[in-house]
């Protein structure tokens, strides 16, 4: 019987590679589906989701506000900043008021990092100066003077000290402080609503099984993820994977869901996103 092919978009990062190790290497049952892995940066995946192009995709939680009419959130696959998250770094440490007057290099306007920045500043993007830079060129933008402050995501959170930079704020620390210890919702996996509910559930279970397989076979899955670990050694890659593939990734839980509601609810109150989306999870 011919397998049903599905497009699966995710970023070429060690955490996503770790998450989908079991699926990519066909180590778990795929229930008659074949997954075509499409590797693109998160900003590109966000943009593709607004056009409904991929069957399943990793997206920023910020972007979910713009695609909730087409996609449902999968219960697994979340990236949550539990006491850590995107960071504002520069050659000096600055206060919030000082940062608000600087030029900030950001990794994309639909990223959750950019939404968190606006919530932290208490200003929509129209009220401060920023430049959009590919996430892996943000350090360079700060060093060259193209930006005063960089909003760093991914492994930059672990390597900024090697660049001689100082942290003005960690968005995950700030969010937890303001919200009773809730994690900062950064990324999630979504599935297109063109699939009937029972099919969505089957696909959801396959993806969850892949994450669980990787957590149960961690050394092998980390070894697989190293090919996407951009200048990170094994220990650093393992630490990065542990930050973003953990118990939150298997299921958001009520705390995770509540954090998303607050994150997007505040964005709507500030007029940053056009509507407050109903959170629709595959159950």
DAGIGI-V127456 format. One line per field, one symbol per residue. ss: DSSP state (~ for helix, > for strand, _ for the rest). psi: psi as a letter, one per 20 degrees, with the letter a starting at -180 (. if undefined). burial: + if it has 16 or more other C-alpha atoms within 10 Angstrom, else -. Layout:
ss = ???
psi = ???
burial = ???
This chain:
ss = ___>>>>>>>___~~~~~~_~~~~________>>>>>>>__~~~~~~~~~_____>>>>>~~~~~~~___>>>_____>>>_____>>>>_____~~~~~__>>>>_____~~~~~~~~~~___~~~_>>>>__~~~~~~~~~~____>>>>___~~~~~~~~__>>>>>~~~~~~~~_____>>>>>>>>>____~~~~~~~~~~~~~~~~~~~~_~~~~~~~~~~~_____~~~~~~~~~~~__~~~~__~~~~~~~~~~~~~~~~~___________>__
psi = ppqopqpoprqmqhghgggjghghjliqpjkjqppopooqqhgghgghhhjkhqgqqprqhghhhijihhqqpqirjqopnnjraqqoqahrpqrghgghirpppqjqijqhghghgggghkprhijrpqpppphjjggghghijhqhqpoqabihhijhhhikqqphqohgggghgikkjqqpogqrqqqqiipqghgggggghghhhgghgghilggghgghhhijknjprgggghggghhiobhhhhphrhggghggggghghhghijhqhqoqpooqp.
burial = -------+++++++++++++++++-----+---++-+-+-++++++++++-+-+++++++++++++++-++++++++++++++++++++++-++----++--+++++++++++++++++-+--++----++-+-+--++-+++--++++++++++++--+----++++++++++++----+++++++++++++------++-+++++++++++++--+--++++++-++--+---+++-+++++++-+++++---++-+++-++++++---++--++----+-
